[in-house]
């Protein structure tokens, strides 16, 4: 039987409430064919925080520095930053009003140019040419960001317009598992801060998927919340958020990466070997 470890973050002196919570959780897990392997309570994840074992009243201690844990060490080796709290994560994706205003000023002209390019491609009988060019533009921007170049507001507007094309958006899911995953996630993060409305939802959904796939559930959840606040009916964000809350393992969602590669092939793009 698969075993679950539960951690309750609560104020000290709430033992009765914590035990009632764990008892209820154990019942729900048993009904799902799962076991409660361990359960702890502590007031927070800071060095020196007192913890207690809810299944063994005699077991207690002080939390060592989380930054010195093997898990934290693994994150550092993988190039992933350590975040101290949910507030820090939320601040990371908070809207940037000045940047958003600058991008908003560029959007009308960029969107008009995109519509004109698409209309010209349709007249020539090659509508996919437009999608391929816009996808290439986004991929080039990710490559530039990887090299240290920050996109300008007009370029961010161009990426936002490109992601309105479902075929282009689908290609971008492929990047979450490839060698350019970190740069792509930085771009989705920047776009999430710089865009509003449906455009912000698209960027936040990509950001959340990238975080989800690399195992950062808390950050993924925050990104999906942003996407659904911006556009409650965003189907991909709804699906991914539901998967996250249901505890679906990231590996089971790699199908989206494969779909991204298939979309790239349909557009005539070569993203390299599949990871």
N, C-alpha and C positions, 0 to 999 in steps of 0.2 A: 504494500500500500504506500502510495506517495505521501510523504510527510511535509507538513507546512509549519513554518516558524512564524509566530505572531509577536509583534512588538507593539505595545500600547504606550503612546506618549500622553502622559496625564500628570496632573498635579500630585505632589506627595500626599499621602493620607487618604487616598481614594481606593483603598484596597477592596472594599466590598463591591464597589461599582466595577472595578477592573475584573474581579473574579466572575461577576455576573456576565460581563461582556465576553470573557473567554469561554465560559460555560456555554453560552449561546452560540458562539462561533464554532466550538467543538461539535455541537449538535448539527449545525449546518454543513460542516465539513464531512461529518460521518455520512450524512444523507447523500453527499456527492461522491462517496467512496474515497474520501481523503482522511488522513489522520493529523492530529495536532501534535507535532513532535516536540515543540518547545514554545514557551510563552513568557515574555518578559515585559516589565513596565519600567519606565524611566521618564523624567521630566523634560528631557531634551537630549540632543546628540552633541553635547559639548564635553570636552575633557573634564573628568572629575564628577560627572553627573552620577548620582546614585541609582543603581538598578536593582530590581528584585525579580526573582524567578516566581512566576505566578503558579507554577505547577509544583514547586518545591520551596516552601516558605523559609527553609533554612539557608537557601542559596541567595546571596546578595553580594554587592560589591560596587566598585566605582568604575565608570567607563573610561578606558584609556583614550588618548587623543585619537579621534577618528582619522585624522590626517596621516597617522602612522600605521594604519591598518593595511593588511595585504590587499584589500579591495581598492583602497586609495592608491596604493603603490601601482596596482595594475592600471588604474585610470591614468596615472601620470605617464606610465610607460606607453600607453596608447595615445598619448597626446591630448587627453580629455581634461578640461579644467575641473577643479573641485569647487563645488558650490556649498556654502555654509547653511543656507536656509531656503525655504520656498520664496521668501520675499526677495532674496537675491536673484532667484530664477525669474520671478515676475518682473523685476526691474530690468533684467537683461532684454526682455522683449517689449518693454513699454514703448508706446508710440513716441516718436521724435517729431514734435510739432513743426519745427522749422524745416527739417528735411522733408516732411510730408507736404508742407506748403509748397516747397520748391518743386517737388515731383508733380504735385497737382497742377501747377502752372504749365508744365511741359506736356501733360497727358493729352489735352485736346489735339494739339498739332501732331503728336506722335501717333495717336489713334487714327486721325484722318489719313496720315500717310500710309498706315497699315491697311486701311480699307481700300485705298487707291491701288496699292500694290496687289492686294488680293483680287480686286476687280480686274486688273490687267491680266493676272494669271488665269482667271476664269475665262476671259475673252480669248486667251491663247489656248485654252483647253487643257491647261496644266495647273489646276488649283493646288495640287500637293507641292508644287515648287515654292509657293508662298510659305507653307508650313515648314518646309525643309530649311528655307533661308532664315526664318525667324528662330527655329530651333538652333541652327548654327550660330546665330547671334547670341543666344543665351549661353550656349556652350563656350563660345569665345569669351564672354564676360566672366564665366566661372574660371576659365584658364587665366585670364588677366588678374582676377582677384587672387588666385593661387600664387601669382608672381608678385603680389604686393600692390597692385594698382586698384585703388578704390573707385567704384563706378560713380559717374556724375549723375545729378538728378535726371538729365535727359536720358541717360542710359538706363537708369532704374525705371523710368517711365516706359522705355522700349521693352524691357523685360516684362513689366506688368502687362503690357498689351500682348506680348508674345504668349504669355501664360493663359490668356483668354481663349486661345486656340486649344481645344481639348487634346488634339493630337500632340501638340508641343508639350503641354502639361504632362501628358502620360509618359513621354520620353524621359522627363526629369526624374521620375520615380526610379529609373534604372541607376541613377547616380548614387543612390543611398548606400549601395553596397560595393561600389567600385573605388578605384584609387583616388578619385576626385571628390569623395564623399564629404570630407571636411570642408573643402572650399565651397562646395555646393550648399552645405548647411549654413556656412557663414553668409552666403548670398541670400538664402531664404530668411535668415534672421534679419538681415539688413532690410529686406523688402517688407517683412512683417512690421518693422518699426516705421517704414517710410510710406506705407500705403493705407488706404481706407476702404471700407465697404467690401464688395465682392473681390476686388484685387487683393486686399489684405487676407481674406479667407483662403485664396489659392496659395499664397505664400506661406501662411501659417500651417496649412494642411501638409505641404511639402516639408516644412520644418519639423512638424510633429512626427511625420513618418520617418524622417531621417533619425531623429532622436529615439524613436521607438525601436527602430531596427538595430541601433547600437546599444540598446538595453537601458536607456535613460527614461524610464517610465514617468517620473515626476515632471521632467521638462516636456516630454511628449504630451502629457495631460494638459499642461498650461497652454501649449501651442494649439491643441485641439479646442480648448475653451475659447481662445481668441478667435479661431476660425469660425466657430459656431456663434459667437457673439456678433461677429461681422456679417455672417450669412447663415442663419439657423438651418436653412434647407440644403446646405452644402453636402451633397451625398457622400463624397469620399471622407470628409471630416466626421460625418455621422457614423459611418462604418468603422473607421479607425478608432474613434473615441469609444464606441461600444466594444470593440475588440480589446482595447486596453483595459477597460473596466471589468471585462469578463475574464481577464487574466490570460488572454491568448499569448502564447510565447512568440517573441519576435521572429523566430525561424519560420513559423507558420505563415508569416506575412511576406515572405520573400517572393511570393508569386507576383507581387506588384513590380518587383525588379525585373522579373522575366517578361512581364507585360510591357515594361518600358523598353526593353531591348527589341521586342516584337514591333512596337510602335516606331522605333528608330529604323528598323529594317523596312517597314512600310513606306517611310519617308525617304529611303535611300541613304540613311546615315549609318556610318560604321563607328560604334562606340568601343570597339576593341573586344578582347576576350571577355566572356561572362565570368564574373567572380564566383 
